Amino acid sequence: MATFKNCSRSSTLSFRVNAGYMLSSQAKVCRGTSVRITGRCSGWEGVWSQGG
Protein backbone atom coordinates (compact mmCIF):
# COMPACT_ATOMS: atom_id res chain seq x y z
CA MET A 1 0.00 0.00 0.00
CA ALA A 2 1.23 3.49 -0.86
CA THR A 3 -0.04 6.91 0.18
CA PHE A 4 0.60 10.13 -1.75
CA LYS A 5 -0.30 13.76 -1.18
CA ASN A 6 -0.65 15.57 -4.48
CA CYS A 7 -2.18 18.97 -3.73
CA SER A 8 -2.72 21.95 -6.01
CA ARG A 9 -5.45 24.58 -6.08
CA SER A 10 -4.78 25.66 -9.65
CA SER A 11 -3.57 22.67 -11.69
CA THR A 12 -3.52 18.90 -11.87
CA LEU A 13 -0.28 17.36 -10.62
CA SER A 14 0.92 14.00 -11.87
CA PHE A 15 2.79 11.31 -9.97
CA ARG A 16 4.25 7.87 -10.62
CA VAL A 17 4.28 4.76 -8.45
CA ASN A 18 6.97 2.15 -9.08
CA ALA A 19 5.21 -0.98 -7.84
CA GLY A 20 6.74 -3.69 -9.96
CA TYR A 21 4.53 -6.38 -11.51
CA MET A 22 0.87 -6.21 -10.50
CA LEU A 23 -2.45 -7.33 -11.92
CA SER A 24 -4.58 -4.36 -10.89
CA SER A 25 -4.56 -1.20 -8.81
CA GLN A 26 -7.18 0.81 -6.95
CA ALA A 27 -7.21 4.42 -5.77
CA LYS A 28 -9.37 6.84 -3.86
CA VAL A 29 -9.46 10.62 -3.78
CA CYS A 30 -9.57 12.55 -0.50
CA ARG A 31 -10.20 16.23 0.17
CA GLY A 32 -7.82 18.08 2.41
CA THR A 33 -4.80 20.35 2.47
CA SER A 34 -1.10 19.86 1.88
CA VAL A 35 -0.81 19.26 5.64
CA ARG A 36 -3.61 16.78 6.31
CA ILE A 37 -6.46 14.81 4.74
CA THR A 38 -9.93 15.77 6.00
CA GLY A 39 -11.34 12.25 5.96
CA ARG A 40 -13.87 13.04 3.21
CA CYS A 41 -12.84 10.46 0.66
CA SER A 42 -14.32 8.69 -2.34
CA GLY A 43 -14.70 4.94 -2.37
CA TRP A 44 -11.96 2.69 -3.72
CA GLU A 45 -12.11 2.45 -7.53
CA GLY A 46 -10.11 0.38 -9.97
CA VAL A 47 -7.82 2.68 -11.98
CA TRP A 48 -5.79 0.10 -13.88
CA SER A 49 -5.92 -3.62 -14.60
CA GLN A 50 -3.88 -5.87 -16.81
CA GLY A 51 -5.69 -7.09 -19.91
CA GLY A 52 -5.83 -10.68 -20.98
C-alpha positions as CSV (number, residue, x, y, z in Angstrom):
1,M,0.0,0.0,0.0
2,A,1.2,3.5,-0.9
3,T,0.0,6.9,0.2
4,F,0.6,10.1,-1.8
5,K,-0.3,13.8,-1.2
6,N,-0.6,15.6,-4.5
7,C,-2.2,19.0,-3.7
8,S,-2.7,21.9,-6.0
9,R,-5.4,24.6,-6.1
10,S,-4.8,25.7,-9.7
11,S,-3.6,22.7,-11.7
12,T,-3.5,18.9,-11.9
13,L,-0.3,17.4,-10.6
14,S,0.9,14.0,-11.9
15,F,2.8,11.3,-10.0
16,R,4.2,7.9,-10.6
17,V,4.3,4.8,-8.5
18,N,7.0,2.1,-9.1
19,A,5.2,-1.0,-7.8
20,G,6.7,-3.7,-10.0
21,Y,4.5,-6.4,-11.5
22,M,0.9,-6.2,-10.5
23,L,-2.4,-7.3,-11.9
24,S,-4.6,-4.4,-10.9
25,S,-4.6,-1.2,-8.8
26,Q,-7.2,0.8,-6.9
27,A,-7.2,4.4,-5.8
28,K,-9.4,6.8,-3.9
29,V,-9.5,10.6,-3.8
30,C,-9.6,12.5,-0.5
31,R,-10.2,16.2,0.2
32,G,-7.8,18.1,2.4
33,T,-4.8,20.4,2.5
34,S,-1.1,19.9,1.9
35,V,-0.8,19.3,5.6
36,R,-3.6,16.8,6.3
37,I,-6.5,14.8,4.7
38,T,-9.9,15.8,6.0
39,G,-11.3,12.2,6.0
40,R,-13.9,13.0,3.2
41,C,-12.8,10.5,0.7
42,S,-14.3,8.7,-2.3
43,G,-14.7,4.9,-2.4
44,W,-12.0,2.7,-3.7
45,E,-12.1,2.5,-7.5
46,G,-10.1,0.4,-10.0
47,V,-7.8,2.7,-12.0
48,W,-5.8,0.1,-13.9
49,S,-5.9,-3.6,-14.6
50,Q,-3.9,-5.9,-16.8
51,G,-5.7,-7.1,-19.9
52,G,-5.8,-10.7,-21.0
